[in-house]
Amino acid sequence: MRMLLGMIVGVSLALGVAFFHDRNVPTDGQHQIVNWDVLRTVTQDQMAAVKRLWDNTIGKPRQA
């Protein structure tokens, strides 16, 4: 349980630091750590795939 909690906290901390850094990057020479547009697209695609898998596995409620 502690390991799972540590992994969740670690990932959250890493994303939070990257987001904070990218929001405070000056425009001269430094680049963002994360391409947030690509991350948004990948996340939406993965969520759609999980939703399709869930619907196929569990099944949608039948319409009356």
Backbone torsions as a table, in degrees:
resi	resn	phi	psi	omega
1	MET	NA	-42.0	179.5
2	ARG	-64.2	-36.3	-179.9
3	MET	-64.6	-44.2	179.1
4	LEU	-62.6	-44.8	178.2
5	LEU	-62.4	-41.7	177.9
6	GLY	-63.3	-38.7	178.2
7	MET	-66.3	-42.4	179.3
8	ILE	-64.2	-44.8	178.8
9	VAL	-64.4	-40.5	179.7
10	GLY	-63.5	-45.7	178.9
11	VAL	-65.5	-43.2	178.9
12	SER	-62.0	-42.5	179.2
13	LEU	-64.5	-43.6	179.7
14	ALA	-62.9	-45.3	178.5
15	LEU	-66.2	-38.6	178.8
16	GLY	-63.7	-42.9	179.1
17	VAL	-66.4	-42.1	178.7
18	ALA	-63.4	-42.6	178.8
19	PHE	-63.5	-44.8	178.8
20	PHE	-61.3	-44.8	179.1
21	HIS	-61.6	-46.5	-176.4
22	ASP	-67.2	-30.3	178.6
23	ARG	-76.4	-19.3	-177.3
24	ASN	-112.4	18.5	-179.2
25	VAL	-78.5	126.3	173.9
26	PRO	-69.5	159.2	-174.2
27	THR	-79.0	-7.0	-175.5
28	ASP	-96.3	97.9	168.5
29	GLY	86.3	-35.2	-179.3
30	GLN	-81.2	149.2	-179.4
31	HIS	-115.1	159.4	176.4
32	GLN	-70.2	151.3	177.5
33	ILE	-76.2	-42.1	-174.3
34	VAL	-117.2	136.6	171.0
35	ASN	-86.0	98.4	-170.5
36	TRP	-68.1	-29.5	177.8
37	ASP	-66.6	-42.9	177.9
38	VAL	-66.0	-42.0	178.9
39	LEU	-60.4	-42.3	179.1
40	ARG	-61.7	-44.4	-180.0
41	THR	-63.9	-45.8	-179.8
42	VAL	-63.8	-42.0	-179.9
43	THR	-63.3	-43.0	178.5
44	GLN	-64.2	-40.8	178.0
45	ASP	-63.1	-43.5	-179.4
46	GLN	-67.2	-39.4	177.7
47	MET	-64.8	-38.5	176.9
48	ALA	-64.9	-40.3	178.6
49	ALA	-65.1	-41.7	178.3
50	VAL	-65.0	-40.5	178.6
51	LYS	-63.3	-43.3	177.2
52	ARG	-61.9	-43.7	178.5
53	LEU	-61.6	-44.0	178.7
54	TRP	-61.7	-45.9	-179.6
55	ASP	-64.1	-38.4	179.5
56	ASN	-72.6	-34.0	-177.7
57	THR	-79.0	-51.8	-176.1
58	ILE	-85.8	-35.4	-178.6
59	GLY	90.9	143.6	177.9
60	LYS	-79.6	150.2	174.5
61	PRO	-63.0	140.7	-178.2
62	ARG	-73.8	139.1	177.6
63	GLN	-79.4	134.1	-179.1
64	ALA	-85.9	NA	NA
